[in-house]
């Protein structure tokens, strides 16, 4: 039986034209017409002033922190319920992560927890050098509240919109509320360049600084002169060609994934206490992945994942929060009221196949397998 994947690339058919142009003109380096056009396309789509194509979304976060001057001894607040790539760049620059809990509605950073963390930091005279907010699985965080708190304390906001390209609130794209926004084009994202990312900002001077750092911090002289440490973080012209073809169909991909989410929610109405990430008023989530919680907790979730595997269906738990990861067990974790929301979401949360080219039949198979798995779990508990 064919495997039903969680999320895979969905090509538009236009990618080959741009890639062929790069090969025929020998523009295969980390610069060229495709890179420039892809950056221009992202500026237009996100309505930002400046964009920098990078080798990965992780590289874009690293560049954002480095451009802001975050360094050894600084604190950076970051959402705990996220992929590890949101947090690792904080360590790259020698700073200390301070992890912030989620709220129940969107599963993203809790404004109450962020405010509590800011008050504590201000009392100690140790405000963070930046805050990293994540739009988890493409669902918009309470970004207007979060950005207002950051502005109140004059702390730069970095939006990790790696999973949320195409998500909006009141017509404004995620990734455009902060000092920097970052996107990922990894192979499993809503559009892909095979591997790559984008750093955007409304201050062109910040992107100029990031560009300088991303090209080994080379000084503008005839010989190779370096006065500070830089990185090799630019996207290749070949990868950018794939991105150009993908960007042309981004709205189609958003519509497809939203439709998949709607089918799932209708099909699972009968599951008691099932929780989905909520779309706050005025927002549109790209629904990169459909994530839900199961009332039976981690045991039921894990049994269901095994059941789905047996039916050749890929699924996975939601991200394990960073404060529960061994590598970050030594850093502070701030909740709004002492209740670990992100820990509970991890224990109960499941991601289902959401690829934009998923057929109706494939989704029906997933729905049937989930329903049967839940019924079997109920029967097993009754026998116990």
C-alpha positions as CSV (number, residue, x, y, z in Angstrom):
1,X,0.0,0.0,0.0
2,X,1.2,3.5,-0.8
3,X,2.5,5.5,2.1
4,X,0.4,8.6,3.0
5,X,3.0,11.2,4.0
6,X,2.7,14.0,6.6
7,X,3.8,16.8,4.2
8,X,5.9,16.6,1.0
9,X,6.9,19.0,-1.8
10,X,4.2,19.9,-4.2
11,X,5.7,21.3,-7.4
12,X,3.9,23.8,-9.6
13,X,5.4,22.7,-12.9
14,X,7.1,26.1,-13.4
15,X,10.2,25.3,-11.3
16,X,12.0,23.5,-14.2
17,X,11.9,26.7,-16.4
18,X,13.7,28.8,-13.8
19,X,16.2,26.1,-12.8
20,X,17.0,25.4,-16.5
21,X,17.7,29.1,-17.0
22,X,20.1,29.0,-14.1
23,X,21.9,26.0,-15.5
24,X,22.0,27.3,-19.1
25,X,23.4,30.7,-18.0
26,X,25.8,29.1,-15.5
27,X,24.3,31.0,-12.6
28,X,24.6,28.3,-10.0
29,X,26.3,30.3,-7.3
30,X,24.7,31.9,-4.2
31,X,23.7,34.9,-6.3
32,X,22.0,35.6,-9.6
33,X,18.7,36.5,-11.3
34,X,16.6,33.8,-9.6
35,X,17.8,34.9,-6.1
36,X,17.0,38.6,-6.9
37,X,13.6,37.7,-8.4
38,X,12.7,35.4,-5.5
39,X,13.6,38.1,-3.0
40,X,11.5,40.6,-5.0
41,X,8.6,38.2,-5.1
42,X,8.7,37.6,-1.4
43,X,8.9,41.4,-0.7
44,X,5.8,41.8,-2.9
45,X,3.9,38.9,-1.4
46,X,4.7,39.8,2.3
47,X,4.5,43.6,1.6
48,X,7.9,44.2,3.3
49,X,10.7,46.6,2.3
50,X,13.6,44.2,2.2
51,X,14.3,40.5,1.9
52,X,17.3,38.2,2.0
53,X,17.3,34.7,0.7
54,X,19.3,32.3,3.0
55,X,20.4,28.7,3.0
56,X,17.9,27.8,5.7
57,X,15.3,29.3,8.1
58,X,17.7,28.5,10.9
59,X,20.3,30.6,9.2
60,X,17.8,33.4,8.9
61,X,17.2,33.4,12.7
62,X,20.9,33.3,13.4
63,X,21.4,36.3,11.1
64,X,18.6,38.2,12.8
65,X,20.1,37.7,16.2
66,X,23.6,38.6,15.0
67,X,22.3,41.7,13.2
68,X,20.7,42.8,16.4
69,X,24.0,42.4,18.2
70,X,22.8,39.6,20.5
71,X,25.9,38.1,22.2
72,X,27.3,36.2,25.1
73,X,25.6,37.0,28.4
74,X,22.4,38.2,26.8
75,X,18.9,36.7,27.3
76,X,16.5,35.9,24.4
77,X,12.9,35.0,25.2
78,X,11.6,32.2,22.9
79,X,8.4,30.1,22.6
80,X,8.9,26.7,24.2
81,X,6.4,24.8,22.1
82,X,8.4,24.8,18.8
83,X,11.0,23.0,16.7
84,X,14.5,23.1,18.1
85,X,15.7,25.3,15.2
86,X,13.8,28.3,16.8
87,X,16.0,28.1,19.9
88,X,19.4,26.7,18.7
89,X,20.5,30.0,17.1
90,X,20.3,31.7,20.5
91,X,23.1,29.4,21.6
92,X,25.0,30.0,18.4
93,X,25.5,33.6,19.4
94,X,26.3,32.7,23.0
95,X,23.1,34.0,24.6
96,X,20.8,32.3,27.0
97,X,17.3,31.2,26.0
98,X,14.4,31.9,28.4
99,X,11.5,29.8,27.4
100,X,7.9,31.1,27.4
101,X,4.8,28.9,27.7
102,X,1.9,28.8,25.2
103,X,-1.7,29.7,25.6
104,X,-4.7,27.4,25.1
105,X,-6.3,28.9,22.0
106,X,-3.6,29.1,19.3
107,X,-1.0,27.0,21.2
108,X,1.5,29.9,20.6
109,X,3.3,32.1,23.0
110,X,1.1,33.3,25.8
111,X,0.9,37.1,26.1
112,X,0.3,36.7,29.9
113,X,3.4,34.6,30.3
114,X,5.5,37.0,28.2
115,X,4.3,39.9,30.3
116,X,5.2,38.0,33.4
117,X,8.6,37.3,32.1
118,X,9.2,40.9,31.1
119,X,8.1,42.2,34.5
120,X,10.5,39.7,36.2
121,X,13.3,40.7,33.8
122,X,12.8,44.4,34.3
123,X,12.8,44.0,38.1
124,X,16.2,42.3,37.8
125,X,17.4,45.0,35.3
126,X,18.0,42.2,32.7
127,X,15.6,42.7,29.8
128,X,16.0,40.3,26.9
129,X,17.8,41.5,23.8
130,X,15.1,39.9,21.6
131,X,11.9,37.9,21.7
132,X,11.3,35.0,19.2
133,X,7.6,34.3,18.6
134,X,6.6,31.2,16.5
135,X,3.4,30.8,14.5
136,X,3.1,27.1,15.2
137,X,1.9,24.8,12.3
138,X,0.9,27.9,10.4
139,X,-1.6,29.2,13.0
140,X,-1.3,32.9,13.8
141,X,-0.1,33.8,17.3
142,X,-1.7,36.6,19.3
143,X,0.9,38.7,17.5
144,X,-0.7,42.1,18.0
145,X,-0.7,41.6,21.8
146,X,2.8,40.1,21.8
147,X,4.3,42.9,19.6
148,X,2.7,45.5,21.9
149,X,4.4,44.0,24.9
150,X,7.7,44.0,23.1
151,X,7.2,47.6,22.1
152,X,6.3,48.6,25.6
153,X,9.7,47.3,26.9
154,X,11.6,48.4,23.7
155,X,12.7,44.8,23.0
156,X,13.1,43.7,19.3
157,X,10.6,41.0,18.1
158,X,11.7,38.3,15.7
159,X,8.8,36.3,14.1
160,X,9.6,32.7,13.4
161,X,7.1,32.3,10.5
162,X,8.9,29.3,9.2
163,X,5.6,27.3,9.2
164,X,3.2,30.1,8.4
165,X,3.9,31.6,5.0
166,X,0.5,32.7,3.7
167,X,-1.0,33.1,7.1
168,X,-2.5,36.5,7.9
169,X,-4.3,38.6,10.5
170,X,-6.4,41.6,9.4
171,X,-4.9,41.2,6.0
172,X,-1.3,41.4,7.2
173,X,1.2,38.6,6.7
174,X,2.8,36.8,9.6
175,X,6.5,37.6,9.6
176,X,5.8,41.4,9.2
177,X,5.0,42.5,12.7
178,X,8.5,42.3,14.2
179,X,11.9,43.8,13.6
180,X,12.6,40.7,11.5
181,X,10.5,37.9,10.1
182,X,11.9,34.5,8.9
183,X,10.4,31.9,6.6
184,X,11.6,28.3,5.8
185,X,11.5,26.6,2.5
186,X,12.5,23.2,3.8
187,X,11.2,20.2,1.8
188,X,8.2,19.7,4.0
189,X,7.0,23.3,4.1
190,X,4.0,24.8,2.3
191,X,6.4,25.8,-0.5
192,X,10.0,24.7,-0.8
193,X,13.3,25.4,-2.4
194,X,14.5,22.0,-1.3
195,X,16.3,23.7,1.6
196,X,16.3,27.4,2.2
197,X,14.9,30.4,4.1
198,X,14.2,34.1,3.9
199,X,14.8,37.0,6.2
200,X,12.5,40.0,5.8
201,X,12.3,43.4,7.5
202,X,10.9,46.8,6.9
203,X,14.2,48.5,7.6
204,X,16.5,48.0,4.5
205,X,19.6,48.9,6.6
206,X,19.0,45.9,8.8
207,X,18.9,43.6,5.8
208,X,22.0,45.2,4.4
209,X,23.8,44.4,7.6
210,X,22.4,40.8,7.5
211,X,23.6,40.5,3.9
212,X,27.1,41.6,4.9
213,X,27.2,39.0,7.7
214,X,25.7,36.3,5.4
215,X,28.6,36.7,2.9
216,X,31.5,36.1,5.3
217,X,31.5,39.7,6.5
218,X,33.8,40.7,3.6
219,X,34.9,44.4,3.6
220,X,34.3,46.4,0.4
221,X,38.0,46.5,-0.7
222,X,39.9,44.8,-3.6
223,X,41.4,42.1,-1.4
224,X,39.7,39.9,1.1
225,X,39.5,41.9,4.3
226,X,37.5,40.8,7.3
227,X,37.1,42.7,10.6
228,X,34.5,40.5,12.1
229,X,33.3,36.9,11.9
230,X,30.7,36.3,9.2
231,X,28.8,33.3,7.8
232,X,28.1,31.5,4.5
233,X,24.3,31.7,4.5
234,X,23.2,32.8,1.0
235,X,20.7,30.8,-1.1
236,X,21.9,29.4,-4.4
237,X,20.5,30.6,-7.7
238,X,19.3,27.1,-8.5
239,X,17.3,26.8,-5.3
240,X,15.9,30.2,-5.8
241,X,14.6,29.1,-9.2
242,X,12.6,26.4,-7.4
243,X,11.3,29.0,-5.0
244,X,10.1,31.3,-7.9
245,X,8.0,28.5,-9.3
246,X,6.7,27.6,-5.9
247,X,5.8,31.2,-4.9
248,X,3.5,31.4,-7.9
249,X,1.1,28.9,-6.4
250,X,1.3,29.8,-2.7
251,X,-2.3,30.9,-2.4
252,X,-3.4,27.6,-4.1
253,X,-1.4,25.7,-1.5
254,X,-2.9,27.6,1.4
255,X,-6.4,26.9,0.1
256,X,-5.7,23.2,-0.3
257,X,-4.4,22.8,3.2
258,X,-7.2,24.8,4.7
259,X,-9.7,22.5,2.9
260,X,-7.9,19.4,4.3
261,X,-8.2,20.9,7.9
262,X,-11.9,21.6,7.4
263,X,-12.5,18.0,6.3
264,X,-10.7,16.6,9.3
265,X,-12.7,18.8,11.8
266,X,-16.0,17.8,10.3
267,X,-15.0,14.1,10.4
268,X,-13.9,14.2,14.0
269,X,-16.8,16.1,15.5
270,X,-17.7,12.9,17.4
271,X,-14.4,12.8,19.3
272,X,-15.0,14.1,22.8
273,X,-12.7,16.8,24.0
274,X,-10.7,17.1,20.8
275,X,-9.0,20.5,20.6
276,X,-7.6,22.2,17.5
277,X,-5.5,25.4,17.2
278,X,-7.9,28.3,17.1
279,X,-7.9,31.0,14.5
280,X,-8.2,34.3,16.4
281,X,-10.5,36.9,15.1
282,X,-9.4,38.4,11.8
283,X,-6.8,35.7,11.1
284,X,-6.3,33.1,8.4
285,X,-4.1,30.2,9.1
286,X,-2.3,28.4,6.3
287,X,-2.9,25.1,8.2
288,X,0.5,23.8,7.2
289,X,-0.2,20.8,9.4
290,X,-3.5,19.8,11.1
291,X,-2.8,19.3,14.8
292,X,-5.3,18.1,17.4
293,X,-5.3,16.8,20.9
294,X,-6.7,13.5,22.0
295,X,-8.6,13.2,25.4
296,X,-6.7,10.0,26.3
297,X,-3.4,11.8,26.5
298,X,0.1,10.5,25.5
299,X,-0.8,6.8,25.7
300,X,-3.7,7.0,23.4
301,X,-1.8,9.4,21.1
302,X,1.2,7.0,20.8
303,X,-1.1,3.9,20.2
304,X,-2.9,5.8,17.5
305,X,0.4,6.7,15.8
306,X,1.3,3.0,15.8
307,X,-2.1,2.2,14.4
308,X,-1.7,4.7,11.6
309,X,1.8,3.4,10.8
310,X,0.3,-0.1,10.4
311,X,-2.1,1.5,7.8
312,X,0.9,3.1,6.0
313,X,-0.1,6.6,7.3
314,X,2.6,9.0,8.6
315,X,1.7,11.0,11.7
316,X,3.7,12.4,14.6
317,X,3.4,14.0,18.0
318,X,3.4,17.8,18.2
319,X,6.8,19.3,18.9
320,X,8.2,18.4,22.3
321,X,8.6,21.7,24.1
322,X,12.1,23.0,24.5
323,X,11.8,23.1,28.3
324,X,11.3,19.4,28.3
325,X,14.3,18.7,26.0
326,X,17.5,17.5,27.7
327,X,19.6,20.0,25.9
328,X,17.6,22.9,27.4
329,X,16.7,21.6,30.8
330,X,19.0,24.2,32.5
331,X,17.2,27.3,31.1
332,X,14.3,29.2,32.7
333,X,10.7,28.4,31.7
334,X,8.0,31.0,32.3
335,X,4.3,30.2,32.5
336,X,1.4,32.6,33.0
337,X,0.1,31.0,36.2
338,X,2.2,27.9,37.0
339,X,0.3,25.6,34.7
340,X,2.4,24.0,31.9
341,X,0.2,24.4,28.9
342,X,2.8,23.5,26.3
343,X,3.7,20.3,28.2
344,X,0.0,19.2,28.1
345,X,-0.3,20.0,24.4
346,X,2.7,17.8,23.7
347,X,1.3,14.9,25.8
348,X,-2.0,15.0,23.9
349,X,-1.1,16.4,20.5
350,X,-1.0,14.7,17.2
351,X,-0.2,16.0,13.7
352,X,-2.0,14.4,10.7
353,X,-1.1,14.2,7.0
354,X,-1.8,17.6,5.4
355,X,0.1,17.6,2.1
356,X,-1.6,20.0,-0.3
357,X,-1.7,17.3,-3.1
358,X,-3.4,14.8,-0.7
359,X,-6.4,13.2,-2.5
360,X,-9.9,12.9,-1.1
361,X,-9.4,9.1,-0.9
362,X,-6.2,9.4,1.0
363,X,-7.8,11.7,3.5
364,X,-10.7,9.4,3.8
365,X,-8.3,6.6,4.7
366,X,-6.7,8.7,7.4
367,X,-10.1,9.6,8.8
368,X,-11.2,5.9,8.9
369,X,-7.9,4.8,10.5
370,X,-8.1,7.5,13.2
371,X,-11.8,6.6,14.0
372,X,-11.0,2.9,14.2
373,X,-8.0,3.6,16.4
374,X,-10.1,5.7,18.8
375,X,-12.8,3.0,18.9
376,X,-10.3,0.3,19.6
377,X,-8.8,2.4,22.4
378,X,-12.2,2.9,24.0
379,X,-12.9,-0.9,23.9
380,X,-9.5,-1.6,25.4
381,X,-10.1,0.7,28.3
382,X,-13.5,-0.8,28.9
383,X,-12.0,-4.3,29.1
384,X,-9.4,-2.9,31.6
